[in-house]
Amino acid sequence: MRLLLLLGTASLLTACTLPLRGTAPQSAPRPEQRCNAQAAQWAIGKTATENNVHQARGQAGAYMVRVIHQGDPALPFNPERLNLEVDATGRIVAATCG
């Protein structure tokens, strides 16, 4: 009797943990946001403050932004990323996509 109770409980718990097929909602893929570095050229010469970096990303239409200091490692090309290169004083010296 005890064995039947244990088997019944185990099978019930197993059934509760199995994923249901076709019930998980599929999210729509987000649209690609291509970077336009020309729109962020106004930032060259300005300090890379949080506000300036955020505005440059938005105006460039980029999905993400990276502030690059001298010596930072290169990353794979990403057409949705705005790269802001800064000098030792924190001033933006270049705005490119990738």
N, C-alpha and C positions, 0 to 999 in steps of 0.2 A: 504494500500500500504506500509506504513511504517512497519507494522507488518510482511509482507511478506519479506521485505528487511532484517529485524532483524533475522527472522527465517532462511533465506538463509545464512546469514553471520555466524550465530551460528552453523549451520550444517557444513558449510565449515571449520570453525575453529576446530570443533570436529573431522572431518575427518583427518585434518592435524596432530592431536595429537595422533591418534590411532597407536599402534605399528603394523608394517607389519610382518606377519608371515613368518618364514623361511628365512628371509633376513639377519639376524645377523650372521656374520661369527663365527663359533665355533673355538676357539683356541685349539690346541692340548695340552693335559696334559703334564706338564713338567716331564721328567724322574726323578725317585727318586734317590737321591744322598745319599748313605749309608756312614756313618761316619766310619773311620778307625783310632781309637785313637792311635794305635801303630805308625802310621806315623807322629804323632805330639809330640812324647815323647822327641824329641830334644829340645823342647821349655821349658822343666822343668829346673828351675834355672835361666831362662832369665826374664828380665823385660817385663811386658805385654804392650809393646808399640803397637801402631796401626799397624806398619809394622810386628812385630812378631806375633800378633794375626791374621792378614790377611794371612801371610804365613802358619801358623799352620792350619788354616781352609782349605786353598787350598790343602796343602799336605795331610790332613786327608780326603779330598774328601767330606767334609761336606757342606751342603747347607747353614748352618748358624753357628754362633759361639756365645757363651755366656761367658763372663768373670764373674766369681762368686767370690764375696768377702764373708768373714765370716759373717754369719747372714743373707745373702740373702735368700729369700724364695725359696723353691723347686718348680720346674715346672714339669708338666707331661712329661713322657719319650717321647723323639723324636729321632728316629734312624738317623735322618739327621742333628742333632745338635752336634757340638763339644763343650764341656764344659771345660773351662780353669779356674781352681781354683787358686786364688792368695792369698798371705799372706798380712799382714798389710803394707809391704813395696812395694807391687806391683809386687813381683816376682811370677812367675808361679810355683805352687807346685804340680799340678796334671793336667793331660789331659785325659778326659774320654768322651765317647759318651753318648748321652741321652738327 
